[in-house]
Amino acid sequence: MRHNGPVDLIGTSRAITELKAEIERVARSDAKVLITGESGAGKEVVARAINSASPRADQPFVPVNCAGIPETLLESELFGHVKGSFTGAYRDKPGKLEMSDNGTIFLDEIGEMTLRMQGLLLRFLETGEIQKVGAERPANVTNVRVITATNRNLRDLIALGQFREDLFYRINVIHMVVPPLRDRREDVPILVDHFLQRFANRPLNGNGYGATAVAEQSIVRAISPEAVTVLAEYGWPGNVRQLENVMERLVVTGRREMIQVDDLSPEIRVPGQLSLRPRRERRRTVADELFKKLKEDRESFWTAVYPLYMNREITRSNVRDLVHKGLEEARGNYKIVLRLFNMESADYKRFLNFLRKHDCQLPFKEYR
């Protein structure tokens, strides 16, 4: 959980240069920081950079994904539990807040936290008290820096009654915004080279250790200027994370030393074939583009949406917005949504189970 050495934000654009300067200023204090930005833009990288530039650099940096853990487990994950407090609690376990004492805790996707958990977090921020699950009395841990992040608009969630206003003001002491990759296209070639070097020098078949192991590396060594130009012109709805995934795929599957334009996937090299990027002049959202692809291009939800979500190239909010558009057109009928999204009738339960599991199912009665 410790992070040794400096963390460098890759890029020379004005947006990144200004962000680096802000990180240096913010790192000097222990003030709480709220980092916002689109999914995959690099919010955790910014949090780590703040920590590594701070006096706490040699202390624990503890990241927690608030969206990836159910509420019942998140309470134990953050605050810890005592032996026998629930089935499976065979021993006392410290929580992430306790483990980050003297260091920094990074609460990612805090906008997905339930109201009950928000209340528990607020109490900790106000009192420094940690109440372990099953414990009779709280324990104090006061020297923890809290950095939070979200890709959602917390003020909108406050208006909807889904986020506590008092917690918002607690965590929003310093607000930092990570720019999307499409707003700093001049950084794309630098990032492409960075990821190319990382993946090209990594063995394809494990770590290569062992008496009989032979580390096989990719034959890819470079990328053509034309391919870099195409990558720089793409909208990158999944931001830096999506670019990283694309470069890893190109290196792993590459069959020649230099990546060419025709090695790029169709949605990147063919303008308009699949453009998820928000276009400000049209104010189109990711959900708009996905819905267009499902409805007009007749692609299935399982091939056009599901892989993007599972690879974290689109967000839970994007999927919710897409389901919202489907329910609007289907007047609240999920079976019609199934047809709109080009799935077989046998996929009905699988589709609903996916929506429930990832908290993307919306109440159908509101659309009737």
Buried (B, 14 or more C-beta within 10 A) or exposed (E): EEBEEEBEBBBEBEBBEEBBEBBEEBBEBBEBBBBBBBBBBBBBBBBBBBBBBBEBBEBBBBBBBBBEBEEEEBBBBBBBBBEEBEEEBEEBBBBBBBBBBEBBBBBBBBBBBBEEBBBBBBBBBEEBBBBBBBBEEBBEBEEBBBBBBBBBEBEEBBEEEBBBEEBBEBBBBBEBBBBBBBBBBEBBBBBBBBBBEEBBEBBEEEEEEEEEEEEEBBEBBEBEEBBBEBBBEBBBBBBBBBBBBBBBBBBEEBEEEEBBBEBBEEBBBEEEEBBBBBEEEEEBBBBBBBBBBBBEEEBBBBEBBBEBBEEBBBBBBBBBBBBBBBBEEBEBBBEBBBEBBBBEEEBBEEBBEBBEEBEBBBEBEEBE
